[in-house]
Each structure stands twice: as structure tokens, then as C-alpha cells.
């Protein structure tokens, strides 16, 4: 029988006092683009405003560019 392992993600917990948008920006600055995309998705899901959509697009674009560089 197989047991399910739980995966912990660091992007699930946001420091108190920091907005989800600020968290995405912080992750982008740290070049943690995979986590930035995850956080941007959550931010957009919570409130589907044009600003959050643009943030999600930016995170996707930067992540795609990073993956192209890495091969």
C-alpha cells in the first residue's frame, strides 16, 4: 500500500502585514519565479482584478524566460 506524502510549499504562508501582491513582487526580486507564479495565481483567484491579472501575466512571462535560459 502506498502512503501519501504531504508537500509543504513556502509560498503558502505569507508574512503578516505583507499583501499578496507585495509577496509576489518580493519573490520576483529574489528570482524565485516558480513561487511567484504560484502566489500570483492565488492572488488572482482571490480577486480577479486587472492589476492581479497583469501581475500573473508578468510572473508567467518571467518564469518562461527563466526556463528558456536554463534549457
N, C-alpha and C positions, 0 to 999 in steps of 0.2 A: 504494500500500500504506500502510496506517495503522500507525503505531507506537504502542505502549502507553506511556503516561506513568505513572511511579510517583508515588503520592501519599504525602507524608510527613505523619504526624499527630503532633502534640506530645504527645498523651495516651498514645502507645505506650511512651514512655520515662518511667519513674518514677525519681525520685532515689533513690539507695541509702540505706537507713535509714528510708525512709518506707513504711508499709504501704499497700496499695492502697486500703483504707478511708480512711486519712488523706488520701490523694491526692484521693479523691472529695470529702471534706469541704473540702479546700483549694480545689478547683475551684469548689465551690458558693459558698464565701466570696468568691471572685474574680468571681462571676457568669459563669463560663464553663460554662454549664449543658449545652451540647451535648457538650463534652468530658467533663463529669461523668457524663453518661448513658453515653457510650462506656466510660469507666473502670469505672463501676458494673456494666455488662454483663460486662466481663472479670472483675471481682471475683466476680460471682455465678456465672459459668461455671466459674471456678477452684474455688470452694467454695460449694455451694448451701445455705448455712445460712439460717435465718430472719432473722438480722441482715442478711446481704447482700441478701436479698430485700426487706427493708424499706428498705434504702438505695437499691436500684434503684427501688422504687416512689416514694420521695421525690424522686429525681433526675428521674424521668419527670414527676411532678406539677409540680415547679418549672419544668421545661423547657416543659411545656404551658402553664403560666401565663404564662411569658415570651413564648411565641409568640402567645398571645391578646393580650397587651399591645401587641406590635409590629404586630399586624394581619396 
